[in-house]
Amino acid sequence: MLKKELRQKYKELRKQLSENEIEEWSLQIANQLIRLDIWQHSFYHLFLPIESQKEVNTEYILQVLAGKDKNIVLSKSDFSTREMTHFLLTDNTTIKKNEYDIPEPIDGLEVLVSKIDVVFVPLLAFDEKGNRVGYGKGFYDKFLAACKPEILKIGVSFFESEKVISDVLNTDIQLDFCVTPTKVYNF
């Protein structure tokens, strides 16, 4: 399927999810992540969910990271440049929703991309090769391209993989893993 078709399909599937399903499946995803051998690193980049888009509730992943005493990195998006600035989450971090309903830090201690070891990647759909479909703005592809080559890229999804995304570009960055409520995909 084409990315455009997949975006439409998965936005529609997400609309049908109940709050209860979102919470339960988000917790199952966090529990799957605990089993992965990814916890030896220091800096973990996490997205905060756009609730109106019914994204995975990453609060459970945040709790795991905090419990393991990891450095948690959040981003602020600049829609004019399609770039993200990354900040360390601290007790003093103020989170505010931007005009696109994305919760993000107002400011704080900036973290260089070169410091980040693991990125939890939001997505709408993914395929059996680790290709992903996001919202189409290219923020994460640009961000991941700037990261060190050995960075771990972990997608989280309520839904299982598609067979193939047919219009993958050479600028699209593949995932290393994708975690669903019932399965871990290793690419």
TIGU-154684 format. One line per 2 residues: their letters; for each residue x, y, z of N, C-alpha, C. Coordinates in steps of 0.1 Angstrom, whole numbers, always signed. Each point is the difference from the previous one (the first is absolute). Example, Ala and Ser with C-alpha at 12.3 -4.5 7.8 and 13.67 -1.06 7.14 Angstrom:
# residues 2
as) +132 -57 +78 -9 +12 +0 +9 +12 +0 | -4 +11 -7 +9 +11 +0 -8 +11 +8
# end
This chain:
# residues 187
ml) +8 -12 +0 -8 +12 +0 +9 +13 +0 | -6 +10 -5 +7 +13 +0 -1 +7 +14
kk) +9 +8 +3 +0 +7 +13 -13 +8 +2 | -4 +7 -10 -13 +8 +1 -11 -9 +4
el) -1 -12 -6 -11 -9 +3 +1 -6 +14 | +13 -3 +4 +2 -5 +13 -3 +11 +11
rq) +4 +12 -3 -4 +11 +10 -15 +1 +2 | -7 -1 -11 -15 +1 +1 -5 -12 +8
ky) +4 -12 -4 -4 -12 +7 +2 +0 +15 | +12 +3 +4 +4 -1 +14 -6 +12 +8
ke) -1 +11 -6 -7 +11 +7 -14 -4 +3 | -7 -6 -9 -14 -5 +1 +0 -11 +11
lr) +9 -10 +0 +0 -10 +10 +3 +6 +14 | +8 +10 +1 +3 +6 +13 -13 +7 +5
kq) -7 +6 -9 -12 +8 +4 -10 -10 +8 | +0 -13 -4 -9 -9 +5 +4 -6 +14
ls) +12 +3 +4 +5 -5 +13 -6 +7 +12 | -4 -8 +10 -5 +6 +12 +11 +5 +9
en) -3 +8 +10 +10 +5 +9 +6 -12 +8 | -9 -10 +3 +5 -12 +7 +10 -8 -8
ei) -3 -2 -13 +9 -7 -9 +13 +7 -1 | +0 +13 -1 +13 +8 -1 +8 -2 +13
ee) -6 +1 +11 +7 -2 +13 +6 -14 +1 | -9 -10 -2 +4 -14 +1 +11 -4 -9
ws) -2 +4 -13 +10 -3 -10 +13 +7 +2 | +0 +13 +5 +12 +8 +3 +8 -7 +11
lq) -7 -5 +10 +6 -7 +11 +7 -13 -5 | -7 -7 -9 +5 -13 -6 +13 +3 -8
ia) +0 +11 -7 +12 +4 -8 +12 +3 +10 | -3 +7 +10 +11 +3 +10 +5 -13 +6
nq) -9 -9 +3 +4 -13 +5 +9 -8 -10 | -4 +1 -12 +8 -7 -11 +14 +6 +0
li) +1 +14 +1 +13 +7 -1 +9 -4 +12 | -5 -3 +11 +8 -4 +12 +8 -12 -3
rl) -5 -9 -9 +6 -13 -3 +12 +2 -10 | +0 +12 -7 +11 +2 -10 +13 +3 +7
di) +11 -4 -7 +13 +3 +5 +5 +13 -5 | -6 +11 +6 +3 +14 -4 +3 +9 +12
wq) +1 -6 +11 +0 +9 +12 +14 +3 +5 | +11 -3 -7 +13 +3 +4 +4 +15 -4
hs) -8 +7 -7 +3 +13 -5 -3 +11 +10 | +3 +12 -4 -2 +12 +10 -11 +9 -5
fy) +0 +4 -13 -9 +10 -4 -11 -6 -9 | -13 +2 +4 -11 -6 -7 -10 +11 -4
hl) -2 +1 -13 -9 +10 -6 -14 -6 +0 | -9 +8 +5 -14 -5 +1 -9 +11 -5
fl) -11 -4 -8 -10 +10 -4 -11 -1 +10 | -7 +12 +2 -12 +0 +8 -12 -1 -10
pi) -10 -7 +4 -11 -3 -10 -9 +12 -3 | -4 +0 -12 -10 +10 -4 -14 -8 +2
es) -6 +4 +11 -12 -7 +5 -11 +0 -11 | -1 +12 -7 -11 +1 -10 +2 -10 -12
qk) +13 -4 -1 +3 -10 -11 +0 -14 +5 | -3 -2 +13 -1 -13 +6 +13 -8 -1
ev) +11 +7 +3 +13 -6 -1 +3 -9 +13 | +10 -8 -1 +4 -9 +11 +2 +10 +12
nt) -5 -4 +12 +3 +8 +12 +13 -4 +5 | +10 +9 -2 +14 -3 +4 +3 +2 +14
ey) -10 +4 +8 +2 +2 +15 +5 -13 +6 | -4 -11 -5 +5 -13 +6 +15 -2 -3
il) +4 +4 -12 +14 -1 -4 +8 +10 +8 | -6 +11 +2 +7 +11 +8 +3 -5 +14
qv) -10 -7 +6 +1 -6 +13 +11 -10 +1 | +1 -9 -10 +11 -10 -1 +13 +7 +0
la) +1 +10 -9 +13 +7 -1 +4 +7 +13 | -10 +7 +6 +3 +6 +13 +4 -10 +10
gk) -7 -11 +0 +3 -11 +10 +14 -6 -2 | +5 +1 -12 +13 -5 -3 +11 +11 +0
dk) -4 +11 +5 +8 +12 +2 +7 +4 -13 | -7 +1 -11 +5 +3 -13 -2 +15 -3
ni) +8 +6 -8 -2 +14 -5 -10 +0 -11 | -11 +7 +3 -12 +0 -10 +1 +13 -7
vl) +0 -1 -14 +1 +11 -9 -14 +2 -7 | -5 +13 +0 -12 +3 -7 +3 +11 -10
sk) -8 +1 -10 +3 +9 -11 -11 +11 -1 | +5 +11 -6 -9 +11 -4 +1 +2 -15
sd) -11 +1 -7 +0 +0 -14 -1 +14 -5 | +8 +3 -11 -1 +13 -7 -5 -3 -14
fs) -13 +4 -2 -7 -4 -12 +5 +9 -12 | +7 +11 +2 +6 +7 -11 +12 -6 -6
tr) +8 -7 +8 +12 -7 -4 -1 -15 -1 | -11 -5 +6 -2 -15 +1 +11 -6 +8
em) +5 +7 +10 +11 -6 +8 -5 +0 +15 | +6 -8 +8 -3 -1 +14 +12 +3 +8
th) -3 +7 +12 +10 +3 +10 -3 -9 +11 | +11 -6 +6 -2 -10 +10 +4 +5 +14
fl) -8 -4 +10 +2 +5 +14 -1 -11 +9 | +8 +0 +11 +0 -9 +10 -12 +2 +9
lt) -7 -11 +3 -12 +1 +9 +5 +1 +14 | -3 +10 +7 +4 +2 +15 -13 +3 +8
dn) +2 +1 +13 -11 +4 +8 -5 +14 -3 | +8 +8 -6 -3 +14 -3 -6 +2 -15
tt) -1 -11 -7 -4 +1 -14 -15 +3 +0 | -4 +11 -8 -14 +3 -2 -4 -5 -14
ik) -11 -7 +0 -5 -6 -12 -13 +8 -4 | +0 +4 -13 -12 +7 -5 -3 -5 -14
kn) -13 -1 -3 -4 -5 -14 +2 +12 -10 | +6 -3 -11 +1 +10 -11 -12 +1 -8
ey) +0 +8 -10 -12 +2 -9 -5 -12 -7 | +8 -11 +0 -4 -12 -7 -4 -11 +11
di) -1 +5 +12 -5 -9 +11 +12 -10 +5 | +12 +3 -4 +11 -8 +4 +6 +5 +13
pe) +0 -8 +11 +6 +4 +12 +15 +0 -1 | +6 +12 +4 +14 +1 -1 +6 +9 +11
pi) +13 -1 +2 +6 +8 +11 +1 +15 -6 | -2 +9 +10 +1 +14 -4 +15 +4 -2
dg) +9 -5 +9 +14 +2 -2 +7 -9 +10 | +12 +2 +3 +7 -8 +10 +15 -3 -5
le) +5 -10 +5 +14 -4 -3 +0 -7 -13 | +6 +6 -10 +1 -5 -14 +9 -12 +0
vl) -4 -11 -7 +8 -12 -2 +4 -1 -15 | +13 -2 -2 +5 -1 -14 -5 -14 -5
vs) -3 +0 -13 -4 -13 -7 +10 -11 +2 | +13 +4 +0 +10 -10 +2 +0 -7 +13
ki) -7 +5 +10 +0 -6 +13 -11 -11 +1 | -10 +1 -9 -12 -9 +1 +4 -14 -5
dv) -4 -10 +8 +3 -14 -3 -12 -8 -5 | -12 +3 +4 -12 -8 -3 -11 +10 -3
vf) -7 -2 -11 -12 +9 -4 -12 -9 -1 | -10 +4 +8 -14 -7 -2 -7 +9 -10
vp) -4 -7 -11 -5 +7 -12 -15 -1 -1 | -7 +11 -1 -14 -1 -3 -3 -4 -15
ll) -11 -6 -2 -3 -4 -14 -15 -3 -1 | -4 +0 -13 -14 -4 -3 +0 -15 -4
af) +10 -4 -8 +1 -13 -5 +15 -4 -3 | +2 -13 -1 +14 -4 -3 -1 -14 -8
de) +11 -3 -7 -1 -13 -7 +10 -10 +5 | +1 -12 -6 +8 -11 +5 +15 +3 -2
kg) +4 +10 -7 +14 +4 -1 +4 +11 +9 | -9 +5 +8 +3 +11 +9 -1 +14 -6
nr) -7 +1 -11 -3 +13 -5 -13 +5 +7 | +0 +13 +2 -11 +6 +8 -8 +11 -8
vg) -12 +2 +4 -8 +11 -6 -3 +9 +12 | +4 +12 +0 -4 +10 +10 -11 +9 -6
yg) +0 +12 +5 -10 +10 -5 +4 +7 -13 | +12 -3 -4 +4 +6 -13 +8 +13 +0
kg) +3 +5 +11 +7 +13 +1 +16 -2 +0 | +4 -12 +2 +15 -3 -1 +8 +3 +12
fy) -6 +4 +11 +7 +4 +12 +9 -11 +5 | -5 -12 +2 +8 -11 +5 +11 -5 -10
dk) -3 +0 -12 +10 -5 -10 +12 +10 +0 | -3 +13 +1 +10 +10 +1 +8 -1 +13
fl) -7 -2 +11 +6 -2 +13 +9 -12 +0 | -6 -12 -4 +8 -12 +1 +12 +0 -10
aa) -1 +7 -11 +11 +1 -9 +12 +7 +6 | -3 +9 +10 +11 +8 +7 +6 -8 +11
ck) -7 -11 +4 +5 -7 +12 +12 -9 -4 | +7 -5 +11 +12 -9 -3 -6 -13 -6
pe) +9 -6 -9 -5 -12 -7 -5 -11 +9 | +6 -2 +12 -4 -11 +8 -12 +2 +9
il) -7 +12 -2 -12 +3 +8 -10 -11 -2 | -7 -4 +11 -11 -9 -1 -13 +7 -2
ki) -7 -5 -11 -13 +7 -4 -11 -10 +3 | -9 +3 +10 -10 -9 +4 -14 +6 -3
gv) -7 -6 -9 -14 +5 -2 -9 -6 +10 | -11 +6 +2 -11 -5 +9 -13 +1 -8
sf) -8 -10 +0 -12 +0 -8 -11 -9 +7 | -12 +5 -1 -11 -8 +5 -3 -12 -10
fe) +4 +1 -12 -3 -9 -11 +12 -8 -5 | -3 -12 -6 +11 -8 -5 +5 +5 -13
se) +10 -5 -6 +7 +5 -12 -9 -3 -12 | +3 +9 -10 -5 -2 -13 +10 -8 -8
kv) -4 -7 -10 +10 -8 -8 +11 +9 -6 | -4 +11 -7 +10 +8 -6 -6 +14 -2
is) +9 +10 +2 -3 +14 -4 +6 +2 -13 | -8 +3 -10 +5 +0 -14 +7 +12 -5
dv) -1 +11 +7 +6 +12 -5 +10 +6 +10 | +9 -9 +5 +11 +4 +9 +10 +8 -7
ln) +5 +11 +6 +10 +8 -6 +14 -3 +6 | +11 +3 -7 +13 -3 +5 +3 +9 +12
td) -8 +11 +2 +2 +8 +12 -8 -5 +12 | -8 -10 -2 -8 -6 +12 +10 -8 +8
iq) -1 +2 +13 +9 -8 +9 -8 -12 +6 | +6 -11 -2 -6 -13 +5 +2 -1 +16
ld) -10 -7 +5 +0 -3 +15 +9 -12 +2 | +5 -1 +13 +7 -12 +4 -10 -10 +6
fc) -10 +5 +7 -10 -8 +7 -13 +8 -2 | -11 -8 +1 -13 +6 +2 -8 -9 +10
vt) -6 +7 +10 -6 -7 +11 -15 +3 -1 | -8 -11 +0 -15 +1 +1 -4 -7 +13
pt) -13 +1 +3 -4 -6 +13 +3 -15 +1 | +1 -7 -12 +2 -15 +1 +13 -5 -6
kv) +8 +9 -6 +11 -5 -7 +12 +10 -1 | +12 -5 -1 +12 +9 -2 +5 -4 -14
yn) +1 +9 -9 +6 -2 -13 +14 +4 +0 | +9 -8 -4 +14 +3 -1 +5 +0 -14
f) +4 +12 -5 +3 +1 -14 +15 -1 -3
# end
